[in-house]
Amino acid sequence: MPQRKEICKNGHSYLEVGYTTTRKGARRCKECVRAWRRKYHKRQRKAINQRSRDWYIENQERVKEKSRKHRAENKEKIRFQSIERKYGMSKPSYLRMLKAQGGCCAICGGEPGGRYNIFNVDHDHNTGEIRGLLCNNCNLLIGLAKDNPDILQCAAVYQLGPGRESPLAQETLSE
């Protein structure tokens, strides 16, 4: 019985790059198959895209239903993937930070709120540094103040009204 070649016609080693087997039993180098697919897709891009669009139009409801079902079944997983993609914060890091904050909002000490009932990751928009986890209302407060502590301080003074002192100022005086 003749021995099989270990190198494809383009000089790639089957052992190094691997190979696939056709229905008839012939070996194809994975590198050559990838190159062929790239060339094919480049030549046939319009036809492939049109077939994809046609299939999607015919199966639109099925695709949407499958997507809704997937999102419903994997809500937490999708949320943490989004946090990791946006802020580079893994789920264990998020949970450690939440535990360090006592399981509550870093500002008001409240429960999570909003659409997802999960704490928002507060970060400095200039440096990207994560500051803490906030409930929806506190996150909106910081965002509407444009991350400017002076605006928040002015709002606190305004909210206290004339002749009233901040409870925080009273605490520091009594110490």
C-alpha positions as CSV (number, residue, x, y, z in Angstrom):
1,M,0.0,0.0,0.0
2,P,1.5,3.4,-1.0
3,Q,2.3,5.8,1.8
4,R,0.3,9.1,2.0
5,K,2.0,12.4,1.4
6,E,2.6,14.6,4.4
7,I,2.8,17.8,2.4
8,C,0.1,19.4,0.3
9,K,0.6,20.6,-3.3
10,N,1.4,24.1,-2.0
11,G,4.1,22.9,0.4
12,H,2.2,23.1,3.7
13,S,2.8,20.2,6.2
14,Y,-0.4,18.4,7.1
15,L,1.0,17.7,10.5
16,E,1.7,21.4,11.2
17,V,-1.4,23.1,9.8
18,G,-3.8,20.2,10.0
19,Y,-6.1,18.9,7.3
20,T,-9.8,18.2,6.5
21,T,-11.0,15.2,4.6
22,T,-13.4,15.4,1.7
23,R,-16.4,13.1,1.2
24,K,-14.3,11.0,-1.1
25,G,-11.5,10.6,1.4
26,A,-9.0,13.1,-0.1
27,R,-7.1,15.2,2.4
28,R,-7.1,19.0,2.0
29,C,-4.7,21.3,3.9
30,K,-6.5,23.6,6.2
31,E,-4.4,26.6,5.1
32,C,-5.2,26.0,1.5
33,V,-8.9,25.5,2.3
34,R,-8.9,28.9,4.2
35,A,-7.2,30.6,1.2
36,W,-9.7,29.1,-1.2
37,R,-12.6,30.2,0.9
38,R,-11.3,33.8,1.2
39,K,-10.9,34.0,-2.6
40,Y,-14.4,32.4,-3.2
41,H,-16.1,34.8,-0.8
42,K,-14.3,37.8,-2.3
43,R,-15.4,36.8,-5.8
44,Q,-19.0,35.9,-4.7
45,R,-19.6,38.5,-2.1
46,K,-22.7,40.1,-3.7
47,A,-24.4,36.8,-4.4
48,I,-23.6,35.5,-0.8
49,N,-24.9,38.7,0.7
50,Q,-28.1,38.5,-1.4
51,R,-28.7,34.9,-0.4
52,S,-28.2,35.9,3.3
53,R,-30.7,38.8,3.0
54,D,-33.2,36.6,1.2
55,W,-33.0,33.9,3.9
56,Y,-33.3,36.5,6.7
57,I,-36.4,38.0,5.1
58,E,-38.0,34.6,4.7
59,N,-37.1,33.6,8.3
60,Q,-37.3,37.0,10.1
61,E,-39.9,36.0,12.7
62,R,-38.0,32.8,13.5
63,V,-34.7,34.6,13.9
64,K,-36.3,37.3,16.1
65,E,-38.1,34.7,18.3
66,K,-34.9,32.7,18.7
67,S,-33.0,35.9,19.6
68,R,-35.7,36.9,22.2
69,K,-35.6,33.5,23.7
70,H,-31.8,33.5,23.9
71,R,-31.7,37.0,25.6
72,A,-34.4,35.9,28.1
73,E,-32.5,32.7,29.0
74,N,-29.1,34.4,29.2
75,K,-29.9,37.8,30.6
76,E,-27.3,37.8,33.3
77,K,-24.6,36.3,31.1
78,I,-25.2,38.9,28.4
79,R,-25.2,41.8,30.9
80,F,-21.8,40.7,32.3
81,Q,-20.4,40.3,28.8
82,S,-21.5,43.8,28.1
83,I,-19.8,45.0,31.3
84,E,-16.6,43.2,30.4
85,R,-16.6,44.6,26.9
86,K,-17.3,48.2,27.9
87,Y,-15.3,48.5,31.1
88,G,-12.9,45.5,31.1
89,M,-14.4,44.3,34.4
90,S,-15.0,40.6,34.8
91,K,-18.0,39.1,36.7
92,P,-15.8,38.1,39.7
93,S,-14.4,41.6,39.9
94,Y,-17.9,43.1,39.8
95,L,-19.0,40.8,42.5
96,R,-16.0,41.6,44.7
97,M,-16.6,45.3,44.3
98,L,-20.3,44.8,45.2
99,K,-19.3,42.8,48.3
100,A,-16.8,45.5,49.3
101,Q,-19.6,48.1,49.0
102,G,-21.8,46.0,51.3
103,G,-24.1,44.9,48.5
104,C,-25.5,48.4,48.0
105,C,-25.1,51.6,46.0
106,A,-21.7,53.4,46.7
107,I,-23.5,56.8,47.1
108,C,-27.0,56.3,48.7
109,G,-26.6,52.8,50.1
110,G,-29.8,51.8,48.2
111,E,-30.9,48.8,46.1
112,P,-30.2,48.5,42.4
113,G,-32.9,49.9,40.1
114,G,-33.6,50.5,36.5
115,R,-34.5,48.2,33.6
116,Y,-32.1,45.4,34.6
117,N,-32.3,45.7,38.4
118,I,-28.5,45.6,38.6
119,F,-26.0,48.2,39.7
120,N,-24.4,50.4,37.1
121,V,-20.6,50.6,36.8
122,D,-19.6,54.2,37.5
123,H,-16.4,55.2,35.7
124,D,-14.3,58.3,35.0
125,H,-15.0,59.2,31.4
126,N,-11.6,60.8,31.0
127,T,-9.4,58.0,32.4
128,G,-11.8,55.1,32.2
129,E,-11.0,54.2,35.8
130,I,-13.9,52.5,37.6
131,R,-15.1,54.3,40.7
132,G,-17.8,52.1,42.0
133,L,-21.2,50.5,41.5
134,L,-24.3,52.8,41.6
135,C,-28.0,52.4,41.6
136,N,-29.8,53.8,38.6
137,N,-30.8,57.1,40.2
138,C,-27.3,57.9,41.5
139,N,-25.8,57.0,38.2
140,L,-28.3,59.4,36.5
141,L,-27.4,62.1,39.1
142,I,-23.7,61.8,38.3
143,G,-24.3,61.7,34.6
144,L,-26.7,64.7,34.6
145,A,-24.1,66.7,36.6
146,K,-21.6,65.9,33.8
147,D,-19.2,64.2,36.2
148,N,-18.5,67.6,37.7
149,P,-18.3,67.7,41.5
150,D,-18.8,71.5,41.5
151,I,-22.2,71.1,40.0
152,L,-23.2,68.5,42.6
153,Q,-21.9,70.7,45.4
154,C,-23.9,73.7,44.1
155,A,-27.0,71.5,43.9
156,A,-26.5,70.4,47.5
157,V,-26.2,74.0,48.7
158,Y,-29.3,75.0,46.6
159,Q,-31.3,72.1,47.9
160,L,-30.5,72.9,51.5
161,G,-31.9,76.4,51.1
162,P,-30.8,79.6,52.8
163,G,-29.6,79.4,56.4
164,R,-29.4,75.6,56.6
165,E,-26.2,73.7,56.9
166,S,-25.3,70.4,55.4
167,P,-25.7,67.3,57.7
168,L,-22.1,66.3,56.7
169,A,-20.8,69.7,57.9
170,Q,-22.5,69.2,61.2
171,E,-20.9,65.7,61.6
172,T,-17.4,67.1,61.0
173,L,-18.0,70.0,63.5
174,S,-19.1,67.6,66.3
175,E,-16.0,65.4,66.0
